[in-house]
């Protein structure tokens, strides 16, 4: 293809439009069969995707959910931080469940998460005391810190034995100095090197030119699905800083984390729950501390996939979701968990925030303002029916249809998919044209 031609429109980004856990994994699995490439672009094993296929549950933290489709190439992009031990365990576990998996490619630019990152994650959280972030303790922040400080070890170096030996020696000396500051015993080089050199041997065959492969795929008009991790408001720059993760889960991160130019991104779908959840600390304007919050937690099994922590639950926050719609330039919305809201007579949705007596539809940018924000609610009718068996939008209860339409109107984008249950089949495809172009 000539560079001045319009690129073939066949790329789709799936992004978490809230604070993560929006059921992106399910959607990636539903669409993964249509994609030729499924690509993770940010984060590491702080993410947790659950996919249920014909009653069998698969849990992914590093592998793209597309791995379940044998004809699909799964790519771990250069924007990720990867724990090799965890990656190998996940490959082995998934292979034990399904013999026939898709091909896996790991970018040489992705950074490695070592045990000292996990240790520092915990020590730094303890040191923060009351101001702790509530991280997943997977070493994600410290691994990204090393990347930005330009002392991180990348996949391309990790799989070259002599380079890895030298780099680990250099970096561990620095890390041990840090551990001494925390009054923590040092990590011994020999044991760490021996263990990780073995992982490197097993991972080496997967490390290939992921960026070149993707660029070729774009030129050839292949269907590429970018699988976001975490969610928009955990974005390092545009989330509820400092209560965020250390990478870029937003749609723009798909370019940064894969080396693909912005002109190659076609459609962007934002996945949002029909209510709101958050794990860890930080602002949450529509949080519920009452029986309804508990009802949502119980009906939605809202406990973290990675840490098992109970998720904080609250009403749908349209102020936040509108910001997310704009920040990600969403083509459409994927509204999940409509089944979970069953049996709540009245549903509230936040349509504004009041801060110091001033009402606005804008998200605050500082934590102090968030703390003061009082939600302005609109009340909509709920539904009692079990919607999980419904496959067409027009067959949903009238109040569910009104709930969805209210959200579409407020956000100014259409609902592309409605999810009414965890299984692949429990999905209502409303606008297939917002995925890969005209069906
Ligand atoms: P970290 O990513 O482990 O550094 O954690 C930073 C914040 O992001 C914490 O509040 C975590 O609970 C949150 N977080 C990280 N990954 C996920 C995810 O996949 N889903 C939901 N929250 C997440």
Boltz pocket constraint, residues with backbone or C-beta under 6 A from the ligand:
constraints:
  - pocket:
      binder: B
      contacts: [[A, 19], [A, 20], [A, 21], [A, 46], [A, 47], [A, 48], [A, 133], [A, 134], [A, 135], [A, 136], [A, 137], [A, 138], [A, 139], [A, 140], [A, 141], [A, 229], [A, 230], [A, 231], [A, 234], [A, 243], [A, 244], [A, 245], [A, 246], [A, 279], [A, 280], [A, 281]]
      max_distance: 6.0
